[in-house]
Amino acid sequence: MIVRARHYVTGLRLDFAVEDGKFKGIRDANTAKPDREAGWIAPALFDLQINGCLGIDFSSPTVTVEQVRQVIDECRKHGIAGLLPTLITNSFEAIVHGLGTLKKARETDPVVAAAVPGFHVEGPYIASEDGPRGAHPRKHARDPDFDEFQRWQDAAGGQIRLFTLAPERAGALRFIEQVARTGVVVAIGHTAATPAIIRDAVAAGAKLSTHIGNGSHAVLPRHENYIWEQLAADELWASMIPDGHHLPPSLVKVIVRAKTPRRTIITCDASSLAGLPPGRYGEWEVQPSGRVAVPGTPFLAGSGSFTDSCVGNTIRMAGVSLAEAVDMASAHPRELLGLPNWELSEGATSPFMLFDWEPGGEFVVREVIGVGSRRP
Ligand SMILES: [Zn+2]
């Protein structure tokens, strides 16, 4: 199969020969008719934080293996070939059920196994107060417990790769050291920490700020606060949600300038309501703008968007290049987790996406080809 598109870094129009999901040859586009043609080609997207979509919630106590696969298939339509399914603050048993279901889905479905290199547990060791807690249930927010974490890691078959917590909780700094030592990436998020505690968390081994600027107070001290401190900490990567609702364009730009594109990661933080039409769904609602909110509060409940539209938004809001924005949603999160980069090079078997995009315009994924797809 010959795929013709412009390389997302160089802009060169190339013919990619692909066989059995492997790049067999790459050359300048010629006159022969290609099998597939699109505006651009790039490595497929990878998201650290997907909570579900289409009404399916990975944190639901009844989530099934089949539902996990449905989410993977929907993500793929948006260019996302890899993701960390994310479980949020919940009871011990509910998190065990979620992790066990995700583990079983990986073991029984090769498409899930190819797309899911591990899981993200966000909470329950987060701030209890309104604002930093976000839409996580207050009754399950609690202090870190390494034994509990180890039991979750057992239920997950060792597949928890990312763990988000609030470092001001009692015992959190010691917990960060213990968890980081096991190879799991520890992230700071849903926190009300003082700047000093943010610095202590970095020293203890935290590597990421989870969706910086969200899961925070509506009003903060103007100089000394946990957002500035994390922006200034060069040791921390930062994920952000540039879906058009979670952060104003100026803040997206400031985050990228402070962290530099090199340490910025795009996540969509898709909620279970992503991909659904506007309406009330239990405690949450999808508003006509696509905003997913807790009705009657200023707080958001995850995103209704997927990573593809966030890439287009980041180019517009932060003034970065196409290649920089794509890397924030593919190469960077994989690097953070210690996963091999997805490459567009001869011999590589990386999943890739074909998409259309023009400067200032929308980012529209046509298809993902490669690992985990049902066609070559
Ligand atoms: Zn969150």
Residues whose N, C-alpha, C, O or C-beta is under 5 A from the ligand:
A	BS01	ZN	G215
